[in-house]
Amino acid sequence: MSFIFVSRRLLKRIKVLNQLASFVLIAKEMVMKILGAKQCSQCKGTGVNLVDHFNGQFKAGGLCWLCRGKREILCGNCNGWIYEHLG
């Protein structure tokens, strides 16, 4: 068994970075809710194609062709700002 020794200073920096990443994800979710991102209309929020689309180009069970697995799509109110700046 090997041990990796990490300084306390490095551990504190890692903790701060993890907190910052969590904050960014929470902020993104809040902004999307405010601006009106909505559940994908094709996969119904599952992120997966329910049936084959476009003559089998996008198979059932694969990533959704519309949201690409993100489960949400733009509502049309923000013109993609949220994805450009916080994506």
FENMONOR-V241194 format. One record per residue. RES is the residue in one small letter. PSI is psi in degrees with one decimal (* if undefined). Layout:
RES,PSI
RES,PSI
//
This chain:
m,130.5
s,150.4
f,142.8
i,120.7
f,126.7
v,133.7
s,155.9
r,-37.0
r,-43.8
l,-41.3
l,-39.8
k,-41.1
r,-40.3
i,-42.3
k,-43.3
v,-43.0
l,-39.9
n,-39.3
q,-40.6
l,-43.6
a,-40.9
s,-41.4
f,-42.5
v,-43.0
l,-42.2
i,-42.6
a,-41.0
k,-45.2
e,-41.9
m,-44.7
v,-40.4
m,-38.8
k,-41.9
i,-44.5
l,-15.0
g,31.2
a,144.7
k,165.0
q,139.9
c,131.5
s,-18.3
q,-47.6
c,-1.4
k,33.0
g,9.1
t,-23.4
g,4.4
v,139.4
n,131.8
l,-28.5
v,167.7
d,143.5
h,150.8
f,58.0
n,38.5
g,4.0
q,-36.6
f,107.6
k,152.8
a,134.8
g,-15.1
g,175.2
l,140.8
c,135.0
w,-23.8
l,-51.7
c,-7.9
r,38.5
g,-1.2
k,-16.0
r,-8.5
e,153.5
i,166.0
l,144.1
c,-18.9
g,-6.7
n,-29.7
c,-1.8
n,29.4
g,5.1
w,-45.1
i,-38.9
y,-32.6
e,-37.7
h,-25.7
l,0.4
g,*
//
